[in-house]
Amino acid sequence: MDYIVLMRIIKKNKLHDFFREHRQGTAPLLRWYEVAKKAHWKKFADVRETFPSADAVPVESGRTAVVFNIKQNDYRLITAVHYERTVRDGSAERLLKGKIFLFFFLTHAEYDKQIWKSVL
């Protein structure tokens, strides 16, 4: 493909809530956002190419959350990533944009309690 397909960030307004709660994480989280919204992720390995410290973490629902380390290891951004994919629409193929759902922005200590896993 010769055009740019951006990842759609769902609940982007949650970023402002995260900024209020953890002001020191604002600049690194904005850097993550700028990179992530331009990403072309079709699978978790693509996420790891962009963010090598990202982890795929199983949660209680049986699904997998994608966890990003923000500001070295100070914060964890908990997300669900729906990868971009190609679908057939009659005789044509169409590319569906990927989506990143934002759930939690936690300190390392909050993340380690693992309470967030039971919510997702």
ABEGO torsion letter per residue (X at the ends): XABBBBBBBBGAAAAAAAAAABAAAAAAAAAAAAAAAABBBABAAAAAAABAABBBBBBAAGBBBBBBBBGEAABBBBBBBBBBBBBBBEABBBBBBBBBBBABBBBAAAAAAGAAAAAX
